[in-house]
């Protein structure tokens, strides 16, 4: 996907509103992972170097249209300053005279951070009047929050009807990399799907079934497919209302010559908090156990499928990776993806929990790209037009 971007003359010495995504993990008064903040650095640097006065706007948590002090973006000013190496001034609103004055007083090279845009209920209603208020102090808008681009909000969509608008570097890179593995992937193309629910991945499977060479299915969603084939799954996660979909998908894949590989074995236990595990074959899951990770036979099967891959898209961890006992499968497949990447494959990690796992286990620099978006990357790969990107798409 090609997007409308800005050049020097578009932003030179102008007042620019940038939609970022600073909705970062935050606890005990600290940002736990600043990856989303750091992602915007190149966009902001380009704007500042052009002499622009730059204001950053984001949501933070779910205040549901009310002022919630615990969700104020003022708490992360220090983290933003550290990420960009610049002085950041905070204003306790995102519209009105306070913003105008703070923008006028902003010194060269400084950044302005606006208050949580979701303190206004008009934001998620994509209210045109609110979008006009957001845009009033500014000359142009840069959309750089891919992870919020699947939401038609005032600050991600409505604002583009108010100001000349451009895509930032994050948005451009996401379109380039996700497009490379969902629109015109090089073959062999391996799609790795995990996570808990089949229902979360239905549209991805539907859109990519014609393009994939091989689909590897792990995580909790694998047990719906296994049950659909008549395998015992014990207490494993299963969406009974998706069994027909699983059967139909397996049949369609067979007709199209697409290989779908399901777990040959699992790491099973009494539950997520268990301290004892057992590796069981997929045709021998005890009624009292649940599968919480792929087993060693499956790891070998999946790794072999990735060996010759030229394009890889991975969305969803392959086990409950947050627990050490159930992390081995995700780690092993991460290693296989890293090796395929080193051999020349394009590998894209589809955000969310998968991105967290990749970072946790040290693979972030060993894959081609880690998406900043969870839900947004899913919807992009489903073939949907995202409201925060579509207005910027070049025909």
C-alpha positions as CSV (number, residue, x, y, z in Angstrom):
1,X,0.0,0.0,0.0
2,X,1.4,3.4,-1.0
3,X,0.5,6.3,1.2
4,X,0.6,10.1,1.0
5,X,3.7,11.3,2.8
6,X,5.1,14.7,3.6
7,X,8.2,16.4,2.3
8,X,10.1,19.4,3.7
9,X,8.0,22.1,2.1
10,X,4.7,20.5,3.4
11,X,5.7,21.0,7.1
12,X,8.5,23.7,7.1
13,X,8.0,26.1,10.0
14,X,4.4,24.9,10.4
15,X,2.3,23.8,13.4
16,X,1.9,20.0,13.1
17,X,-0.4,17.7,15.0
18,X,0.9,14.2,15.1
19,X,-1.3,11.2,16.1
20,X,0.9,8.8,18.0
21,X,0.1,5.8,20.0
22,X,1.4,6.2,23.6
23,X,-1.1,3.6,24.9
24,X,1.8,1.7,26.5
25,X,1.9,-0.8,29.4
26,X,2.0,1.2,32.6
27,X,2.1,0.1,36.2
28,X,3.7,1.2,39.5
29,X,4.0,4.6,38.0
30,X,6.3,3.4,35.2
31,X,6.1,2.6,31.5
32,X,6.9,-1.1,31.3
33,X,7.6,-1.2,27.5
34,X,8.4,2.0,25.5
35,X,8.5,0.3,22.1
36,X,5.5,2.2,20.8
37,X,6.9,5.5,22.0
38,X,10.3,4.8,20.3
39,X,8.6,3.8,17.1
40,X,7.6,7.4,16.3
41,X,11.1,8.8,16.7
42,X,12.0,9.1,13.0
43,X,8.7,10.8,12.1
44,X,9.2,13.4,14.9
45,X,12.8,14.0,14.0
46,X,11.9,14.8,10.4
47,X,9.3,17.3,11.5
48,X,11.5,19.0,14.0
49,X,14.4,19.2,11.5
50,X,12.0,21.0,9.1
51,X,11.4,23.7,11.8
52,X,7.9,22.5,12.6
53,X,6.2,23.0,15.9
54,X,5.1,19.5,16.8
55,X,2.3,18.5,19.1
56,X,1.7,14.9,20.0
57,X,-1.8,13.5,20.6
58,X,-2.7,10.0,21.8
59,X,-5.2,8.0,23.9
60,X,-4.1,6.2,27.0
61,X,-6.2,3.4,28.6
62,X,-10.0,3.5,28.5
63,X,-11.3,6.5,30.3
64,X,-14.6,6.3,28.3
65,X,-15.1,10.0,27.8
66,X,-14.3,11.1,31.3
67,X,-11.3,12.7,33.0
68,X,-9.5,10.0,34.9
69,X,-6.3,11.4,36.6
70,X,-4.8,7.9,36.7
71,X,-4.9,7.8,32.8
72,X,-3.3,11.2,32.3
73,X,-0.5,11.3,29.7
74,X,1.3,13.7,32.0
75,X,2.7,10.7,33.8
76,X,4.8,9.6,30.8
77,X,6.5,12.9,29.9
78,X,9.8,11.7,31.2
79,X,9.6,8.5,29.1
80,X,8.8,10.6,26.0
81,X,11.8,12.9,26.7
82,X,14.1,9.9,27.1
83,X,12.9,8.3,23.9
84,X,13.3,11.4,21.7
85,X,16.1,13.2,23.6
86,X,14.1,16.4,23.6
87,X,12.3,18.6,26.1
88,X,8.6,17.8,26.2
89,X,6.1,20.2,27.5
90,X,2.8,18.9,28.7
91,X,-0.6,20.7,28.4
92,X,-3.6,19.4,30.4
93,X,-6.0,19.4,27.5
94,X,-6.1,18.5,23.8
95,X,-8.4,21.3,22.5
96,X,-8.9,25.0,23.2
97,X,-6.9,28.0,24.3
98,X,-4.5,26.1,26.5
99,X,-3.3,24.2,23.5
100,X,-3.0,27.3,21.4
101,X,-1.0,29.2,24.0
102,X,1.3,26.2,24.7
103,X,1.9,25.8,21.0
104,X,2.7,29.5,20.6
105,X,5.2,29.4,23.5
106,X,6.9,26.2,22.4
107,X,10.6,26.8,21.9
108,X,12.5,25.5,18.8
109,X,13.3,21.8,19.1
110,X,10.8,21.2,22.0
111,X,7.8,18.9,21.7
112,X,4.3,19.4,23.0
113,X,2.4,16.5,24.5
114,X,-1.4,16.9,24.7
115,X,-3.7,15.3,27.3
116,X,-5.4,12.0,26.7
117,X,-7.8,12.6,23.8
118,X,-10.2,9.9,25.1
119,X,-11.1,12.2,28.1
120,X,-13.6,13.5,25.6
121,X,-16.4,11.2,24.6
122,X,-16.6,12.9,21.2
123,X,-13.3,11.3,20.3
124,X,-14.6,7.8,19.8
125,X,-17.8,9.1,18.3
126,X,-15.7,10.6,15.5
127,X,-17.6,13.9,16.1
128,X,-16.9,16.4,13.3
129,X,-17.1,19.3,15.6
130,X,-14.6,17.8,18.0
131,X,-12.3,17.0,15.0
132,X,-12.5,20.7,14.0
133,X,-11.6,21.8,17.5
134,X,-8.6,19.4,17.5
135,X,-7.4,20.8,14.2
136,X,-8.0,24.5,14.8
137,X,-4.5,25.5,16.2
138,X,-2.6,23.5,13.5
139,X,-1.6,23.8,9.8
140,X,-1.3,20.1,9.0
141,X,-1.8,16.6,10.5
142,X,0.4,13.5,10.4
143,X,-1.1,10.1,11.1
144,X,1.6,7.8,12.6
145,X,-0.5,5.6,15.0
146,X,-0.9,2.4,13.0
147,X,-2.0,0.6,16.1
148,X,-5.0,2.9,16.4
149,X,-5.7,3.1,12.6
150,X,-8.5,0.5,12.7
151,X,-10.6,2.9,14.9
152,X,-12.6,5.6,13.2
153,X,-12.0,8.2,15.9
154,X,-11.8,12.0,15.6
155,X,-8.1,11.9,16.1
156,X,-7.4,9.1,13.6
157,X,-10.0,9.7,10.9
158,X,-12.2,12.8,11.3
159,X,-9.2,15.1,11.6
160,X,-8.2,14.3,8.1
161,X,-11.3,16.2,6.8
162,X,-10.1,19.3,8.7
163,X,-6.4,19.5,7.9
164,X,-4.0,18.7,5.1
165,X,-2.9,15.2,6.1
166,X,0.0,12.9,5.7
167,X,1.3,9.5,6.7
168,X,4.2,9.2,9.1
169,X,7.0,6.7,9.0
170,X,5.3,4.1,11.2
171,X,2.2,4.1,9.0
172,X,4.3,3.8,5.8
173,X,6.5,1.0,7.2
174,X,3.4,-1.0,8.4
175,X,1.8,-0.7,5.0
176,X,5.0,-1.8,3.3
177,X,5.8,-4.8,5.5
178,X,2.2,-6.1,6.1
179,X,1.5,-5.6,2.5
180,X,4.6,-7.7,1.6
181,X,3.2,-10.7,3.5
182,X,-0.5,-10.3,2.9
183,X,-1.0,-8.7,-0.6
184,X,1.8,-10.1,-2.8
185,X,3.9,-12.5,-0.7
186,X,6.9,-14.4,-2.2
187,X,6.4,-18.1,-2.2
188,X,6.7,-20.4,-0.3
189,X,4.5,-18.4,2.0
190,X,4.1,-19.7,5.6
191,X,1.3,-18.3,7.8
192,X,1.7,-19.0,11.5
193,X,-1.5,-18.7,13.5
194,X,-1.8,-19.0,17.3
195,X,-3.5,-17.4,20.2
196,X,-6.6,-18.6,22.0
197,X,-9.5,-18.2,19.6
198,X,-10.3,-19.3,16.1
199,X,-12.9,-16.5,15.9
200,X,-10.2,-13.9,16.1
201,X,-8.5,-15.3,13.0
202,X,-11.5,-16.3,10.7
203,X,-11.1,-13.4,8.4
204,X,-7.3,-13.7,8.2
205,X,-7.7,-17.3,7.2
206,X,-10.3,-16.4,4.6
207,X,-8.2,-13.7,3.0
208,X,-4.9,-15.5,3.0
209,X,-6.0,-19.1,2.2
210,X,-5.6,-18.3,-1.6
211,X,-2.1,-17.0,-1.0
212,X,-0.5,-19.2,1.7
213,X,1.6,-22.2,0.8
214,X,1.5,-23.6,4.3
215,X,-0.5,-22.7,7.4
216,X,0.9,-23.7,10.9
217,X,-1.8,-23.6,13.6
218,X,-0.9,-23.7,17.3
219,X,-2.0,-22.1,20.5
220,X,-5.4,-22.6,22.0
221,X,-7.1,-22.3,18.6
222,X,-5.4,-25.5,17.4
223,X,-7.7,-27.6,19.7
224,X,-10.8,-26.5,17.9
225,X,-9.3,-27.8,14.7
226,X,-8.1,-31.0,16.3
227,X,-11.6,-31.6,17.8
228,X,-13.1,-31.0,14.4
229,X,-11.0,-33.9,13.1
230,X,-12.2,-36.1,15.9
231,X,-9.1,-35.9,18.2
232,X,-9.6,-36.0,22.0
233,X,-8.7,-32.6,23.5
234,X,-9.4,-33.1,27.2
235,X,-10.0,-29.7,28.9
236,X,-8.2,-27.8,26.2
237,X,-9.6,-24.5,24.9
238,X,-12.3,-25.1,22.2
239,X,-14.8,-23.0,20.5
240,X,-17.6,-25.4,19.8
241,X,-19.4,-22.9,17.5
242,X,-16.4,-22.8,15.2
243,X,-16.1,-26.6,14.6
244,X,-17.9,-26.3,11.3
245,X,-15.7,-23.5,10.2
246,X,-12.6,-25.5,11.1
247,X,-13.8,-28.5,9.1
248,X,-14.7,-26.3,6.1
249,X,-11.3,-24.5,6.3
250,X,-9.4,-27.8,6.3
251,X,-11.5,-29.0,3.3
252,X,-10.9,-25.7,1.3
253,X,-7.2,-25.9,2.0
254,X,-7.1,-29.4,0.7
255,X,-8.9,-28.4,-2.5
256,X,-6.5,-25.4,-3.0
257,X,-3.4,-27.5,-2.3
258,X,-2.5,-25.5,0.8
259,X,-1.0,-27.5,3.7
260,X,-2.4,-26.9,7.1
261,X,-0.2,-28.4,9.8
262,X,-1.8,-29.0,13.3
263,X,0.0,-30.1,16.5
264,X,1.3,-33.7,16.5
265,X,1.7,-33.4,20.3
266,X,1.2,-31.0,23.2
267,X,2.7,-30.0,26.5
268,X,-0.3,-30.8,28.7
269,X,-1.1,-30.0,32.4
270,X,-4.0,-29.7,34.8
271,X,-4.2,-26.0,34.2
272,X,-2.1,-22.8,33.6
273,X,-0.9,-22.7,37.2
274,X,0.3,-26.3,37.2
275,X,3.8,-27.2,38.2
276,X,3.9,-30.6,36.5
277,X,3.5,-31.2,32.8
278,X,3.5,-34.1,30.3
279,X,4.1,-34.3,26.6
280,X,1.2,-36.2,25.0
281,X,0.4,-37.0,21.4
282,X,-2.6,-35.4,19.8
283,X,-4.5,-38.7,19.7
284,X,-3.9,-39.3,23.4
285,X,-4.9,-36.2,25.3
286,X,-6.3,-37.3,28.8
287,X,-9.7,-36.0,29.7
288,X,-8.3,-34.3,32.8
289,X,-5.6,-32.4,31.0
290,X,-5.4,-29.4,28.7
291,X,-2.9,-28.5,26.0
292,X,-0.9,-25.4,26.9
293,X,2.0,-25.5,24.4
294,X,3.0,-27.3,21.3
295,X,5.2,-30.4,21.9
296,X,8.7,-31.3,20.5
297,X,7.3,-33.3,17.5
298,X,5.2,-30.3,16.5
299,X,8.2,-28.0,17.0
300,X,10.2,-30.1,14.5
301,X,7.3,-30.2,12.0
302,X,6.8,-26.4,12.1
303,X,10.6,-25.7,12.0
304,X,10.9,-27.9,8.9
305,X,8.0,-26.1,7.2
306,X,9.8,-22.7,7.8
307,X,13.1,-23.8,6.4
308,X,12.3,-23.0,2.8
309,X,9.9,-20.1,3.4
310,X,10.4,-16.8,1.5
311,X,7.5,-15.0,3.3
312,X,6.3,-15.5,6.9
313,X,3.5,-13.9,8.7
314,X,3.1,-14.8,12.4
315,X,0.1,-13.8,14.5
316,X,-0.5,-15.4,17.8
317,X,1.8,-17.2,20.3
318,X,1.9,-21.0,20.2
319,X,1.4,-21.6,23.9
320,X,0.9,-19.8,27.2
321,X,4.4,-18.2,26.8
322,X,4.0,-16.0,29.9
323,X,4.6,-19.2,31.9
324,X,8.0,-20.7,31.6
325,X,6.7,-24.2,31.5
326,X,4.6,-23.4,28.4
327,X,7.0,-21.1,26.5
328,X,9.3,-23.6,24.7
329,X,7.1,-23.9,21.6
330,X,6.9,-20.2,21.0
331,X,10.7,-19.8,21.6
332,X,11.5,-22.7,19.2
333,X,9.3,-21.4,16.4
334,X,10.8,-17.9,17.0
335,X,14.2,-19.4,16.5
336,X,13.1,-21.1,13.3
337,X,11.6,-17.8,12.0
338,X,14.9,-16.0,12.8
339,X,16.9,-18.6,10.9
340,X,14.5,-18.4,7.9
341,X,14.9,-14.6,8.0
342,X,18.7,-14.9,8.1
343,X,18.4,-17.1,5.0
344,X,16.5,-14.4,3.1
345,X,12.9,-14.7,4.1
346,X,10.7,-11.7,4.8
347,X,9.2,-12.2,8.3
348,X,6.5,-10.0,9.9
349,X,5.3,-10.4,13.4
350,X,1.6,-9.3,13.7
351,X,1.8,-7.2,16.9
352,X,0.0,-7.8,20.2
353,X,1.0,-10.8,22.3
354,X,3.2,-12.2,19.5
355,X,5.2,-9.0,19.5
356,X,5.5,-9.2,23.3
357,X,6.8,-12.7,23.0
358,X,9.3,-11.9,20.3
359,X,10.7,-9.1,22.4
360,X,10.7,-11.1,25.6
361,X,12.7,-13.9,24.0
362,X,15.2,-11.7,22.1
363,X,14.1,-12.2,18.5
364,X,13.1,-8.6,17.8
365,X,16.3,-7.8,15.8
366,X,16.3,-11.2,14.1
367,X,13.0,-10.9,12.1
368,X,12.2,-8.4,9.3
369,X,9.6,-6.4,11.1
370,X,7.5,-6.4,14.3
371,X,4.2,-4.6,13.8
372,X,3.1,-2.0,16.4
373,X,-0.5,-3.0,16.0
374,X,-2.4,-6.0,17.4
375,X,-6.0,-5.5,16.2
376,X,-4.9,-3.2,13.4
377,X,-2.4,-5.7,11.9
378,X,-5.1,-8.4,12.0
379,X,-7.6,-6.2,10.2
380,X,-5.1,-5.2,7.7
381,X,-4.2,-8.8,6.9
382,X,-8.0,-9.5,6.7
383,X,-8.0,-7.2,3.7
384,X,-10.0,-4.5,5.4
385,X,-9.6,-0.8,4.7
386,X,-8.5,0.9,7.9
387,X,-10.1,4.3,8.6
388,X,-6.8,5.7,9.8
389,X,-5.0,4.7,6.6
390,X,-7.6,4.7,3.8
391,X,-7.9,8.5,3.4
392,X,-4.1,8.6,2.8
393,X,-3.9,5.8,0.3
394,X,-2.6,6.7,-3.1
395,X,-4.5,5.2,-6.0
